[in-house]
Structure formats: C-alpha cells, structure tokens
Amino acid sequence: MEWRLFTALAVLIIGNGYWALRYYQARHQTGWDENRRVAEMESLQDHWLQFSTVAIILIMLLAPLARQALLSGG
C-alpha cells in the first residue's frame, strides 16, 4: 500500500518539475509578443494549480492507508 503513496509523491515532484519547465520556457520565449506571453503564462499557472491540487488530494487520500499498512506490518 505504501508504494501508492510513494508513487503519488513521485508524480507530484515530477509533475511540478514539468510545469515549472514549461512556465520557464514560456517566460523566456523571445518570439512572442508580451500579450501572448502573459496569456500563455496565466494558462500554464492555471494548469499547474489544477495538477498540484489533484496530486495533493490523492496524497491526502492515500497517506492514511499507507500509514495503516505500515503499522500493521503488511
């Protein structure tokens, strides 16, 4: 059961790295005008927040199950 929690944590870390990279790339995009850059960054922020919220909810749901599995020895 604890492997699910570790998997969820890994997905959270890898996913946040992915969204951070996309945000960094959009922020430093030189071929776009300022309005397009700001719109893209706001869109990425929205998606990043949605991803993080779902990942945190999954971790909150899995953490008690993983703790119970660890305490029971199984």
C-alpha positions as CSV (number, residue, x, y, z in Angstrom):
1,M,0.0,0.0,0.0
2,E,2.8,2.4,0.8
3,W,4.1,2.2,-2.8
4,R,1.0,4.0,-3.9
5,L,1.8,6.9,-1.6
6,F,5.4,7.0,-2.9
7,T,4.2,6.8,-6.5
8,A,1.8,9.8,-5.8
9,L,4.7,11.8,-4.3
10,A,6.9,11.0,-7.2
11,V,4.2,12.1,-9.7
12,L,3.8,15.3,-7.7
13,I,7.5,16.1,-7.8
14,I,7.9,15.1,-11.5
15,G,4.8,16.9,-12.5
16,N,5.8,20.1,-10.7
17,G,9.1,19.9,-12.4
18,Y,7.4,19.6,-15.8
19,W,5.1,22.6,-15.2
20,A,8.0,24.6,-13.8
21,L,9.9,23.9,-17.0
22,R,7.0,24.8,-19.3
23,Y,6.5,28.1,-17.3
24,Y,10.2,28.9,-17.5
25,Q,10.2,28.3,-21.3
26,A,7.1,30.5,-21.8
27,R,8.6,33.2,-19.6
28,H,11.7,33.3,-21.7
29,Q,10.1,32.9,-25.1
30,T,11.5,35.7,-27.3
31,G,9.4,35.1,-30.4
32,W,6.1,36.1,-28.8
33,D,4.7,39.5,-28.1
34,E,4.0,40.5,-24.5
35,N,0.3,39.8,-24.5
36,R,0.7,36.3,-25.9
37,R,3.5,35.5,-23.3
38,V,1.3,36.7,-20.4
39,A,-1.7,34.8,-21.6
40,E,0.4,31.6,-22.0
41,M,1.9,32.1,-18.6
42,E,-1.5,32.5,-17.0
43,S,-2.8,29.4,-18.7
44,L,0.2,27.4,-17.5
45,Q,-0.3,28.7,-14.0
46,D,-4.0,27.5,-14.1
47,H,-3.0,24.0,-15.3
48,W,-0.1,23.8,-12.8
49,L,-2.5,24.7,-10.0
50,Q,-5.0,22.1,-11.1
51,F,-2.4,19.4,-11.3
52,S,-1.0,20.2,-7.9
53,T,-4.4,20.3,-6.3
54,V,-5.3,16.8,-7.7
55,A,-1.9,15.4,-6.7
56,I,-2.2,16.8,-3.1
57,I,-5.7,15.4,-2.8
58,L,-4.5,12.0,-3.9
59,I,-1.7,12.1,-1.4
60,M,-4.1,13.1,1.4
61,L,-6.4,10.1,0.5
62,L,-3.5,7.6,0.2
63,A,-1.5,8.7,3.3
64,P,-3.8,7.2,5.9
65,L,-4.0,4.0,4.0
66,A,-0.2,3.8,3.7
67,R,0.2,4.6,7.4
68,Q,-2.2,1.9,8.4
69,A,-0.4,-0.6,6.1
70,L,2.9,0.3,7.6
71,L,1.6,0.0,11.2
72,S,0.0,-3.4,10.5
73,G,3.2,-4.7,9.0
74,G,1.6,-5.5,5.7
